[in-house]
Amino acid sequence: MSTNDSLGEATDAAQDAVLPIAPLDAAEVTQWDIETDVAVVGLGIAGTCAAISAHEAGARVAAFERGGAGGGTSALSGGLIYLGGGTPIQEACGYTDTAENMERFLLEACGPDADADKVHAYCQGSVAHYNWLVDHGVPFKGEFCDEPNREPITDAGLCFSGGEDSWPFNTIADVVPRGHHPQFPDTAGGFLMECLTGALAKTDVAVHTDARVERLIVDAGRVVGLVARVDGRDLHVRATGGVILCAGGFIFNEEMLARYCPEALRPFSAWRVGTDNDDGRGIRLGEGAGGTTTRMDSVECALPIGPPHRMARALLVGKDGKRFINEDTYTGRIGHRALVDQQGEIYMIVSEEIFEVNFVGMRITWAAETPEELAADVGLPADALAETIATYNQHAENGTDPEWHKEPDFLVPLRPPYGAIDLRVDSKAIYAPFTLGGLNTDPDSHVLDPSGVPVPGLYAAGRSTAGIAAHGYVSGISLGDGSFFGRRAGESAARDK
């Protein structure tokens, strides 16, 4: 084989990894191996909730999970679920919230271009969704944790998880925490999915694991089933109510990342948030059946700076030596700005009195007695860094930050000696990206065609869709909208059976 032939095959393979997956026409099916009302693809939190919901609505349900067991990326998560509007846990912790207040915050924090209809539906239904989760075995403890931006290390049930208590959001909506943490110490994603898969096991949903869905099946434009490879053979599954795609995002599809959000390929030590099965297959299946995608360029990226949140007393600067964000905001917002807006070239500037090693072990890379010397060591413009520190110090002495409005508790003038921590994408800093774009769906989880009309028999939820988070993010919204709109998908498909 010639070099040109090899390159051609590689190009073809790359194209195949991003193209829609063409469906099979029902006329070509000679025998249906399984007949059901609703077929669910994927058993992360979206698919699990979809299957339970469809079953409770009276449908026969068959679920197909590519892995050896349910859980998916949801089971690897921190377990935070973004809920509000006045949940019992918020009230137990002394916080008053409304659906309208929650909606004001989410439209701003998850934008620009957040889907207003989905945000409205989610906020209006948030308390009821909390109760549904509790009724299906997910416990929450009425205790507040004051360390924001990640799941509590205890089993406390509530924390700030999206910068609600920092600028600009504290000027847009009343400051209320909404990160709901299941009653399990520290990382609770596995526990959360144990609870929900336990609820699923109490139903008569037929669960097929190690089952890869190869194609959807259509009849005159309507999705009526799927082809699943199980134990080395293809099973043709008829689903009279339709198919629900909950197969994750595409953070592990290199070709899709390169086409849609190449920023996610940049971090040297990226902790991609997902599993190998987050390869975009669900999205491509939906496209093949006539669905459209939206916001495929949208990516989120966590950059762990805290805990402790005291590290927000430091300054974050770009390659120009200037600040680009308020350091006390949500770390996912910082990570996104660092990766996308600053092209992954940022540094944390500290002084000896405020520095401490955070939970991922960040260490000082350079140290110097003056800002100018530090800038020379790092490779930053000396005048710009010196001016940044001098201006910040001047206002911090008075407890103000007119440029970025950092809260007074975190305003501490920086004194020599100074240090800088290397947070560039090609350093050992931890960048944790995942994709936010996917199939375009309405608030009832119908997949939409290019005209905005539902594709008959096709539904989707979770990271296979473009959910609430558009070009902004808050921790807990993936599990929140995945479970919420997964439930809606199950209800919608059951109605159509």
Kinemage of the C-alpha trace (Angstrom):
@kinemage 1
@onewidth
@group {chain A} dominant
@subgroup {mainchain}
@vectorlist {calphas} color= white
{ca met a 1} P 0.000 0.000 0.000
{ca ser a 2} L 1.350 3.408 -0.930
{ca thr a 3} L 1.718 6.306 1.475
{ca asn a 4} L -1.025 8.157 -0.386
{ca asp a 5} L -3.365 5.173 0.026
{ca ser a 6} L -2.661 5.106 3.777
{ca leu a 7} L -3.327 8.815 4.086
{ca gly a 8} L -6.535 8.408 2.124
{ca glu a 9} L -7.765 5.639 4.387
{ca ala a 10} L -6.899 7.694 7.463
{ca thr a 11} L -8.842 10.640 6.032
{ca asp a 12} L -11.829 8.410 5.270
{ca ala a 13} L -11.766 6.999 8.811
{ca ala a 14} L -11.658 10.503 10.275
{ca gln a 15} L -14.624 11.534 8.162
{ca asp a 16} L -16.541 8.399 9.143
{ca ala a 17} L -16.081 9.305 12.811
{ca val a 18} L -17.995 12.583 12.416
{ca leu a 19} L -20.614 11.771 9.780
{ca pro a 20} L -24.271 11.002 10.583
{ca ile a 21} L -25.019 7.294 10.891
{ca ala a 22} L -27.572 6.372 8.251
{ca pro a 23} L -30.641 4.556 9.556
{ca leu a 24} L -31.979 1.231 8.306
{ca asp a 25} L -35.301 1.209 6.479
{ca ala a 26} L -37.918 -0.902 8.244
{ca ala a 27} L -38.758 -2.573 4.924
{ca glu a 28} L -35.371 -4.285 5.093
{ca val a 29} L -36.100 -5.884 8.463
{ca thr a 30} L -37.176 -9.497 7.973
{ca gln a 31} L -37.608 -10.334 11.651
{ca trp a 32} L -37.992 -8.317 14.854
{ca asp a 33} L -35.994 -9.908 17.657
{ca ile a 34} L -37.398 -7.666 20.398
{ca glu a 35} L -40.665 -5.733 20.454
{ca thr a 36} L -41.282 -2.967 22.987
{ca asp a 37} L -42.971 0.403 23.311
{ca val a 38} L -39.897 2.511 24.115
{ca ala a 39} L -36.206 1.814 23.520
{ca val a 40} L -33.624 3.755 25.551
{ca val a 41} L -30.022 4.066 24.376
{ca gly a 42} L -27.588 4.561 27.274
{ca leu a 43} L -28.031 4.187 31.014
{ca gly a 44} L -26.291 7.166 32.544
{ca ile a 45} L -28.510 9.416 34.607
{ca ala a 46} L -30.521 10.643 31.588
{ca gly a 47} L -31.254 7.184 30.222
{ca thr a 48} L -31.952 5.674 33.620
{ca cys a 49} L -34.467 8.401 34.458
{ca ala a 50} L -35.985 8.122 30.969
{ca ala a 51} L -36.468 4.372 31.359
{ca ile a 52} L -38.025 4.703 34.819
{ca ser a 53} L -40.300 7.523 33.681
{ca ala a 54} L -41.492 5.711 30.548
{ca his a 55} L -42.205 2.596 32.609
{ca glu a 56} L -44.154 4.605 35.181
{ca ala a 57} L -46.176 6.121 32.326
{ca gly a 58} L -47.310 2.642 31.349
{ca ala a 59} L -44.913 1.771 28.540
{ca arg a 60} L -42.967 -1.404 27.964
{ca val a 61} L -39.321 -0.362 27.980
{ca ala a 62} L -36.104 -1.931 26.739
{ca ala a 63} L -32.792 -0.233 27.541
{ca phe a 64} L -29.486 -0.761 25.755
{ca glu a 65} L -26.260 0.097 27.569
{ca arg a 66} L -22.951 -0.080 25.733
{ca gly a 67} L -20.959 -0.735 28.897
{ca gly a 68} L -21.053 -3.727 31.190
{ca ala a 69} L -23.397 -1.918 33.581
{ca gly a 70} L -25.338 1.314 33.841
{ca gly a 71} L -23.892 4.493 35.276
{ca gly a 72} L -21.770 5.955 32.485
{ca thr a 73} L -20.102 9.304 33.043
{ca ser a 74} L -22.728 10.140 35.672
{ca ala a 75} L -21.273 7.501 37.988
{ca leu a 76} L -17.822 9.097 37.686
{ca ser a 77} L -19.063 12.599 38.501
{ca gly a 78} L -18.995 14.500 41.766
{ca gly a 79} L -22.711 13.874 42.093
{ca leu a 80} L -23.880 17.497 42.382
{ca ile a 81} L -27.368 18.137 41.026
{ca tyr a 82} L -28.339 21.739 40.317
{ca leu a 83} L -31.765 22.262 41.906
{ca gly a 84} L -33.570 25.230 43.383
{ca gly a 85} L -36.744 27.228 43.569
{ca gly a 86} L -37.208 26.431 47.245
{ca thr a 87} L -36.278 22.784 47.772
{ca pro a 88} L -36.650 21.281 51.268
{ca ile a 89} L -32.847 21.210 51.597
{ca gln a 90} L -32.548 24.902 50.757
{ca glu a 91} L -35.203 25.688 53.344
{ca ala a 92} L -33.574 23.422 55.946
{ca cys a 93} L -30.315 25.338 55.458
{ca gly a 94} L -32.040 28.693 55.891
{ca tyr a 95} L -32.152 29.834 52.250
{ca thr a 96} L -35.167 31.258 50.436
{ca asp a 97} L -35.338 30.710 46.704
{ca thr a 98} L -37.922 30.954 43.929
{ca ala a 99} L -38.157 29.522 40.444
{ca glu a 100} L -37.980 33.046 39.057
{ca asn a 101} L -34.797 33.851 40.984
{ca met a 102} L -33.215 30.605 39.838
{ca glu a 103} L -34.218 31.364 36.243
{ca arg a 104} L -32.609 34.816 36.304
{ca phe a 105} L -29.361 33.273 37.458
{ca leu a 106} L -29.285 30.340 35.035
{ca leu a 107} L -30.090 32.425 31.967
{ca glu a 108} L -27.038 34.545 32.708
{ca ala a 109} L -24.664 31.887 34.046
{ca cys a 110} L -25.386 29.319 31.318
{ca gly a 111} L -25.386 31.852 28.479
{ca pro a 112} L -24.932 33.421 26.140
{ca asp a 113} L -27.534 31.671 23.982
{ca ala a 114} L -29.022 29.613 26.807
{ca asp a 115} L -32.282 27.947 25.747
{ca ala a 116} L -34.823 30.107 27.567
{ca asp a 117} L -37.669 27.616 27.167
{ca lys a 118} L -35.649 24.783 28.684
{ca val a 119} L -34.361 26.978 31.492
{ca his a 120} L -37.919 28.081 32.305
{ca ala a 121} L -39.264 24.530 32.318
{ca tyr a 122} L -36.386 23.317 34.459
{ca cys a 123} L -36.710 26.059 37.050
{ca gln a 124} L -40.476 25.750 37.282
{ca gly a 125} L -40.172 21.996 37.759
{ca ser a 126} L -37.108 21.964 39.989
{ca val a 127} L -38.785 21.360 43.361
{ca ala a 128} L -40.959 18.609 41.917
{ca his a 129} L -37.856 17.053 40.358
{ca tyr a 130} L -36.083 17.121 43.726
{ca asn a 131} L -39.049 15.289 45.222
{ca trp a 132} L -38.992 12.752 42.374
{ca leu a 133} L -35.336 11.995 43.023
{ca val a 134} L -35.981 11.555 46.743
{ca asp a 135} L -38.980 9.308 46.016
{ca his a 136} L -36.689 7.171 43.866
{ca gly a 137} L -34.134 6.604 46.577
{ca val a 138} L -31.734 9.573 46.419
{ca pro a 139} L -31.246 11.001 49.947
{ca phe a 140} L -30.115 14.543 50.797
{ca lys a 141} L -28.992 15.887 54.162
{ca gly a 142} L -30.124 19.318 55.318
{ca glu a 143} L -26.638 20.688 55.921
{ca phe a 144} L -24.767 23.485 54.146
{ca cys a 145} L -21.097 23.283 53.149
{ca asp a 146} L -19.374 26.666 52.830
{ca glu a 147} L -16.557 25.426 50.560
{ca pro a 148} L -17.868 26.212 47.052
{ca asn a 149} L -17.261 24.949 43.535
{ca arg a 150} L -16.969 21.233 44.203
{ca glu a 151} L -18.874 18.552 46.058
{ca pro a 152} L -18.567 18.703 49.865
{ca ile a 153} L -16.025 16.320 51.357
{ca thr a 154} L -18.709 15.417 53.923
{ca asp a 155} L -22.235 14.206 53.260
{ca ala a 156} L -23.616 17.762 53.501
{ca gly a 157} L -26.459 18.345 51.089
{ca leu a 158} L -26.020 21.909 49.797
{ca cys a 159} L -23.262 24.172 48.484
{ca phe a 160} L -22.592 27.024 46.077
{ca ser a 161} L -21.677 25.466 42.752
{ca gly a 162} L -21.856 28.104 40.040
{ca gly a 163} L -20.592 31.448 41.273
{ca glu a 164} L -23.978 32.516 42.614
{ca asp a 165} L -22.210 34.429 45.386
{ca ser a 166} L -19.766 36.290 43.126
{ca trp a 167} L -19.886 39.058 40.537
{ca pro a 168} L -21.723 39.545 38.236
{ca phe a 169} L -24.313 37.031 39.351
{ca asn a 170} L -24.760 38.515 42.816
{ca thr a 171} L -26.062 41.656 41.098
{ca ile a 172} L -28.498 39.740 38.884
{ca ala a 173} L -30.227 37.359 41.283
{ca asp a 174} L -30.555 36.865 45.018
{ca val a 175} L -27.593 34.880 46.298
{ca val a 176} L -28.741 31.302 46.956
{ca pro a 177} L -26.810 27.991 46.799
{ca arg a 178} L -28.288 25.280 44.575
{ca gly a 179} L -25.669 22.552 44.368
{ca his a 180} L -27.518 19.550 45.844
{ca his a 181} L -25.174 16.814 47.021
{ca pro a 182} L -26.537 13.308 47.725
{ca gln a 183} L -25.973 12.112 51.288
{ca phe a 184} L -22.632 10.452 50.707
{ca pro a 185} L -19.140 11.686 51.642
{ca asp a 186} L -17.220 13.556 48.935
{ca thr a 187} L -17.605 12.344 45.341
{ca ala a 188} L -21.154 11.044 45.144
{ca gly a 189} L -21.768 10.234 41.462
{ca gly a 190} L -21.370 6.504 41.967
{ca phe a 191} L -23.699 6.549 44.964
{ca leu a 192} L -26.265 8.614 43.056
{ca met a 193} L -26.321 6.120 40.204
{ca glu a 194} L -26.522 3.195 42.626
{ca cys a 195} L -29.681 4.782 44.011
{ca leu a 196} L -31.245 5.319 40.594
{ca thr a 197} L -30.195 1.978 39.101
{ca gly a 198} L -31.700 0.435 42.225
{ca ala a 199} L -34.955 2.187 41.393
{ca leu a 200} L -34.696 0.955 37.805
{ca ala a 201} L -34.152 -2.607 39.019
{ca lys a 202} L -37.522 -2.476 40.793
{ca thr a 203} L -39.257 -2.057 37.424
{ca asp a 204} L -39.700 -4.600 34.651
{ca val a 205} L -37.571 -2.594 32.205
{ca ala a 206} L -35.579 -5.045 30.072
{ca val a 207} L -31.924 -4.015 30.432
{ca his a 208} L -29.387 -5.164 27.854
{ca thr a 209} L -25.728 -4.451 28.686
{ca asp a 210} L -22.666 -4.743 26.453
{ca ala a 211} L -25.089 -3.673 23.742
{ca arg a 212} L -23.858 -1.222 21.120
{ca val a 213} L -26.569 0.442 19.061
{ca glu a 214} L -25.420 0.346 15.450
{ca arg a 215} L -28.291 2.042 13.621
{ca leu a 216} L -31.759 3.411 14.087
{ca ile a 217} L -34.637 1.964 12.084
{ca val a 218} L -37.070 4.254 10.274
{ca asp a 219} L -40.384 3.759 8.534
{ca ala a 220} L -41.531 6.590 6.263
{ca gly a 221} L -39.507 9.111 8.268
{ca arg a 222} L -40.561 7.853 11.692
{ca val a 223} L -38.060 6.209 14.038
{ca val a 224} L -39.544 2.820 14.893
{ca gly a 225} L -36.620 0.920 16.368
{ca leu a 226} L -32.931 0.206 16.389
{ca val a 227} L -30.271 -2.346 15.606
{ca ala a 228} L -28.188 -3.377 18.626
{ca arg a 229} L -25.148 -5.615 18.551
{ca val a 230} L -25.310 -7.976 21.513
{ca asp a 231} L -23.093 -11.042 21.998
{ca gly a 232} L -21.731 -10.730 18.503
{ca arg a 233} L -25.031 -10.587 16.653
{ca asp a 234} L -27.396 -7.872 15.530
{ca leu a 235} L -30.761 -7.640 17.236
{ca his a 236} L -33.549 -5.780 15.476
{ca val a 237} L -35.640 -3.984 18.054
{ca arg a 238} L -39.094 -2.614 17.284
{ca ala a 239} L -40.125 0.341 19.471
{ca thr a 240} L -43.646 1.538 18.704
{ca gly a 241} L -43.320 4.693 20.830
{ca gly a 242} L -39.862 5.504 19.577
{ca val a 243} L -36.221 5.652 20.652
{ca ile a 244} L -34.623 7.855 23.335
{ca leu a 245} L -30.942 8.698 22.753
{ca cys a 246} L -29.007 9.211 26.010
{ca ala a 247} L -25.581 8.052 24.880
{ca gly a 248} L -23.361 10.871 26.167
{ca gly a 249} L -21.292 13.580 24.502
{ca phe a 250} L -18.236 13.407 22.226
{ca ile a 251} L -15.243 14.302 24.382
{ca phe a 252} L -13.555 11.026 23.376
{ca asn a 253} L -14.042 11.478 19.631
{ca glu a 254} L -10.863 13.170 18.433
{ca glu a 255} L -12.234 13.899 14.973
{ca met a 256} L -15.427 15.514 16.270
{ca leu a 257} L -13.405 17.623 18.715
{ca ala a 258} L -11.091 18.763 15.949
{ca arg a 259} L -14.059 19.780 13.807
{ca tyr a 260} L -16.268 21.426 16.413
{ca cys a 261} L -14.304 22.478 19.509
{ca pro a 262} L -10.551 22.074 18.994
{ca glu a 263} L -9.851 23.906 22.266
{ca ala a 264} L -10.663 20.667 24.087
{ca leu a 265} L -7.704 18.965 22.380
{ca arg a 266} L -5.160 21.477 23.686
{ca pro a 267} L -4.571 20.720 27.393
{ca phe a 268} L -1.358 18.805 28.035
{ca ser a 269} L -2.761 17.033 31.093
{ca ala a 270} L -6.469 17.095 30.283
{ca trp a 271} L -8.701 15.047 32.508
{ca arg a 272} L -11.413 14.580 29.932
{ca val a 273} L -14.720 14.319 31.731
{ca gly a 274} L -16.370 11.224 30.358
{ca thr a 275} L -15.803 7.606 29.415
{ca asp a 276} L -14.567 6.031 26.191
{ca asn a 277} L -18.204 5.631 25.197
{ca asp a 278} L -18.593 9.429 25.041
{ca asp a 279} L -17.685 9.255 21.367
{ca gly a 280} L -20.627 11.111 19.845
{ca arg a 281} L -22.372 8.005 18.568
{ca gly a 282} L -25.760 9.002 19.950
{ca ile a 283} L -25.513 12.399 18.286
{ca arg a 284} L -24.568 10.863 14.944
{ca leu a 285} L -27.436 8.357 15.161
{ca gly a 286} L -29.849 11.232 15.731
{ca glu a 287} L -28.437 13.221 12.822
{ca gly a 288} L -28.790 10.233 10.526
{ca ala a 289} L -32.500 10.000 11.334
{ca gly a 290} L -33.076 13.660 10.443
{ca gly a 291} L -32.225 15.446 13.688
{ca thr a 292} L -30.123 18.600 13.825
{ca thr a 293} L -27.396 19.657 16.212
{ca thr a 294} L -26.730 22.973 17.891
{ca arg a 295} L -23.907 24.663 19.822
{ca met a 296} L -21.432 21.959 18.832
{ca asp a 297} L -18.591 24.413 19.478
{ca ser a 298} L -19.556 24.774 23.129
{ca val a 299} L -17.195 23.239 25.674
{ca glu a 300} L -16.816 23.468 29.432
{ca cys a 301} L -13.508 23.148 31.252
{ca ala a 302} L -12.901 22.901 34.964
{ca leu a 303} L -9.594 24.258 36.272
{ca pro a 304} L -9.214 23.309 39.947
{ca ile a 305} L -7.793 26.298 41.843
{ca gly a 306} L -9.526 25.535 45.126
{ca pro a 307} L -10.320 24.204 47.558
{ca pro a 308} L -9.473 25.943 49.695
{ca his a 309} L -11.441 28.867 48.327
{ca arg a 310} L -8.943 31.092 50.130
{ca met a 311} L -6.784 30.744 47.019
{ca ala a 312} L -9.159 33.273 45.436
{ca arg a 313} L -7.034 35.888 47.208
{ca ala a 314} L -4.462 35.377 44.441
{ca leu a 315} L -4.516 37.092 41.044
{ca leu a 316} L -5.043 35.375 37.711
{ca val a 317} L -3.341 36.975 34.711
{ca gly a 318} L -3.014 36.187 31.038
{ca lys a 319} L 0.057 36.357 28.849
{ca asp a 320} L -0.392 40.134 28.721
{ca gly a 321} L 0.157 40.358 32.494
{ca lys a 322} L -3.402 41.597 33.096
{ca arg a 323} L -6.292 40.140 35.054
{ca phe a 324} L -9.130 38.638 33.013
{ca ile a 325} L -11.671 37.523 35.635
{ca asn a 326} L -12.650 37.860 39.289
{ca glu a 327} L -10.732 35.118 41.047
{ca asp a 328} L -13.505 34.310 43.540
{ca thr a 329} L -15.945 33.156 40.855
{ca tyr a 330} L -16.855 29.583 39.918
{ca thr a 331} L -13.756 27.617 38.887
{ca gly a 332} L -15.551 26.182 35.862
{ca arg a 333} L -16.074 29.740 34.648
{ca ile a 334} L -12.374 30.430 35.235
{ca gly a 335} L -11.382 27.273 33.354
{ca his a 336} L -13.572 28.119 30.381
{ca arg a 337} L -12.259 31.665 30.165
{ca ala a 338} L -8.686 30.416 30.543
{ca leu a 339} L -8.985 27.806 27.802
{ca val a 340} L -11.172 29.630 25.292
{ca asp a 341} L -10.560 33.363 25.805
{ca gln a 342} L -6.944 33.260 27.010
{ca gln a 343} L -5.905 30.388 24.728
{ca gly a 344} L -4.735 28.447 27.749
{ca glu a 345} L -1.976 30.865 28.769
{ca ile a 346} L -2.625 31.992 32.333
{ca tyr a 347} L -0.702 32.306 35.590
{ca met a 348} L -1.657 32.616 39.241
{ca ile a 349} L 0.197 35.368 41.101
{ca val a 350} L 0.551 34.930 44.857
{ca ser a 351} L 2.498 36.291 47.777
{ca glu a 352} L 4.011 34.302 50.604
{ca glu a 353} L 1.359 35.214 53.150
{ca ile a 354} L -1.583 33.938 51.073
{ca phe a 355} L -0.090 30.911 49.326
{ca glu a 356} L -1.041 27.381 50.315
{ca val a 357} L -1.066 24.110 48.439
{ca asn a 358} L -4.548 23.369 47.145
{ca phe a 359} L -6.244 19.973 46.966
{ca val a 360} L -4.599 19.046 43.642
{ca gly a 361} L -1.155 20.048 44.878
{ca met a 362} L -0.428 23.245 42.942
{ca arg a 363} L 3.087 24.571 43.672
{ca ile a 364} L 4.870 27.845 43.008
{ca thr a 365} L 6.817 27.696 39.751
{ca trp a 366} L 8.697 31.022 39.936
{ca ala a 367} L 9.505 33.358 42.846
{ca ala a 368} L 11.020 36.863 42.980
{ca glu a 369} L 11.295 39.955 45.181
{ca thr a 370} L 9.710 42.381 42.714
{ca pro a 371} L 6.917 42.170 40.133
{ca glu a 372} L 9.410 43.130 37.429
{ca glu a 373} L 11.777 40.302 38.333
{ca leu a 374} L 8.885 37.858 38.501
{ca ala a 375} L 7.657 38.972 35.082
{ca ala a 376} L 11.121 38.475 33.601
{ca asp a 377} L 11.307 34.942 35.004
{ca val a 378} L 7.843 34.018 33.758
{ca gly a 379} L 8.107 35.786 30.420
{ca leu a 380} L 5.385 38.372 30.981
{ca pro a 381} L 5.460 42.100 30.127
{ca ala a 382} L 7.157 43.619 33.192
{ca asp a 383} L 5.376 46.980 33.095
{ca ala a 384} L 1.961 45.370 32.704
{ca leu a 385} L 2.384 42.911 35.579
{ca ala a 386} L 3.805 45.588 37.873
{ca glu a 387} L 0.874 47.888 37.080
{ca thr a 388} L -1.638 45.059 37.601
{ca ile a 389} L -0.266 44.295 41.078
{ca ala a 390} L 0.102 47.960 42.064
{ca thr a 391} L -3.450 48.858 40.999
{ca tyr a 392} L -4.907 45.804 42.702
{ca asn a 393} L -3.000 46.504 45.919
{ca gln a 394} L -4.084 50.130 45.983
{ca his a 395} L -7.762 49.218 45.897
{ca ala a 396} L -7.414 46.105 48.061
{ca glu a 397} L -6.084 48.285 50.862
{ca asn a 398} L -9.538 49.919 50.886
{ca gly a 399} L -11.429 46.638 50.486
{ca thr a 400} L -12.530 47.360 46.910
{ca asp a 401} L -11.979 45.892 43.455
{ca pro a 402} L -13.497 48.312 40.923
{ca glu a 403} L -12.165 46.390 37.934
{ca trp a 404} L -13.406 42.841 38.666
{ca his a 405} L -15.515 43.275 41.824
{ca lys a 406} L -13.972 40.484 43.857
{ca glu a 407} L -15.655 40.148 47.249
{ca pro a 408} L -13.917 41.961 50.156
{ca asp a 409} L -13.116 38.703 52.000
{ca phe a 410} L -10.676 37.847 49.215
{ca leu a 411} L -9.032 41.252 48.817
{ca val a 412} L -5.553 40.998 50.329
{ca pro a 413} L -2.704 43.163 48.978
{ca leu a 414} L 0.156 41.098 47.564
{ca arg a 415} L 3.492 41.683 49.318
{ca pro a 416} L 7.003 40.484 48.422
{ca pro a 417} L 8.248 37.911 47.915
{ca tyr a 418} L 5.967 37.135 44.998
{ca gly a 419} L 5.296 33.796 43.362
{ca ala a 420} L 3.717 32.608 40.115
{ca ile a 421} L 2.048 29.263 39.475
{ca asp a 422} L 2.134 27.968 35.915
{ca leu a 423} L -1.439 27.255 34.799
{ca arg a 424} L -0.847 27.016 31.063
{ca val a 425} L -2.449 24.205 29.093
{ca asp a 426} L 0.958 22.804 28.166
{ca ser a 427} L 2.050 22.685 31.805
{ca lys a 428} L 1.018 20.146 34.417
{ca ala a 429} L -2.048 22.166 35.358
{ca ile a 430} L -5.253 20.149 35.376
{ca tyr a 431} L -7.751 21.124 32.697
{ca ala a 432} L -10.902 18.977 32.669
{ca pro a 433} L -12.931 19.620 29.487
{ca phe a 434} L -16.182 18.124 28.244
{ca thr a 435} L -18.558 18.941 25.402
{ca leu a 436} L -21.888 20.771 25.742
{ca gly a 437} L -23.245 20.678 22.180
{ca gly a 438} L -25.463 18.005 20.723
{ca leu a 439} L -28.863 17.226 19.279
{ca asn a 440} L -31.357 20.075 19.206
{ca thr a 441} L -34.375 19.177 21.354
{ca asp a 442} L -37.457 20.945 22.662
{ca pro a 443} L -38.444 21.090 26.360
{ca asp a 444} L -40.330 17.789 25.970
{ca ser a 445} L -37.138 16.156 24.638
{ca his a 446} L -38.278 15.649 21.040
{ca val a 447} L -35.331 15.773 18.628
{ca leu a 448} L -35.928 18.557 16.111
{ca asp a 449} L -35.342 18.560 12.367
{ca pro a 450} L -33.848 21.528 10.435
{ca ser a 451} L -37.259 23.232 10.387
{ca gly a 452} L -37.646 22.947 14.155
{ca val a 453} L -40.265 20.197 13.817
{ca pro a 454} L -39.954 17.029 15.963
{ca val a 455} L -38.575 13.962 14.197
{ca pro a 456} L -41.356 11.417 14.760
{ca gly a 457} L -40.392 8.752 17.245
{ca leu a 458} L -37.036 10.292 18.224
{ca tyr a 459} L -36.180 11.739 21.640
{ca ala a 460} L -32.939 12.579 23.428
{ca ala a 461} L -31.596 13.819 26.743
{ca gly a 462} L -28.330 14.319 28.608
{ca arg a 463} L -25.027 15.147 26.960
{ca ser a 464} L -26.241 13.743 23.622
{ca thr a 465} L -28.219 16.983 23.453
{ca ala a 466} L -27.531 20.692 23.744
{ca gly a 467} L -29.072 21.114 27.178
{ca ile a 468} L -29.455 24.067 29.510
{ca ala a 469} L -25.749 24.954 29.515
{ca ala a 470} L -24.900 26.904 26.360
{ca his a 471} L -21.604 28.806 26.468
{ca gly a 472} L -21.580 28.939 30.256
{ca tyr a 473} L -21.873 26.335 32.958
{ca val a 474} L -22.616 25.651 36.621
{ca ser a 475} L -21.661 22.467 38.452
{ca gly a 476} L -24.600 20.128 38.778
{ca ile a 477} L -26.483 21.224 35.668
{ca ser a 478} L -25.445 18.167 33.610
{ca leu a 479} L -26.897 15.742 36.160
{ca gly a 480} L -29.791 18.129 36.719
{ca asp a 481} L -30.981 18.638 33.167
{ca gly a 482} L -29.997 15.085 32.176
{ca ser a 483} L -32.274 13.572 34.803
{ca phe a 484} L -35.045 16.179 34.339
{ca phe a 485} L -35.237 16.028 30.549
{ca gly a 486} L -34.597 12.289 30.629
{ca arg a 487} L -37.816 11.989 32.606
{ca arg a 488} L -39.578 14.196 30.056
{ca ala a 489} L -38.261 12.068 27.205
{ca gly a 490} L -39.642 8.938 28.841
{ca glu a 491} L -43.035 10.575 29.346
{ca ser a 492} L -43.129 11.859 25.759
{ca ala a 493} L -42.186 8.513 24.222
{ca ala a 494} L -44.699 6.667 26.406
{ca arg a 495} L -47.484 8.954 25.198
{ca asp a 496} L -46.631 8.058 21.593
{ca lys a 497} L -46.572 4.286 22.076
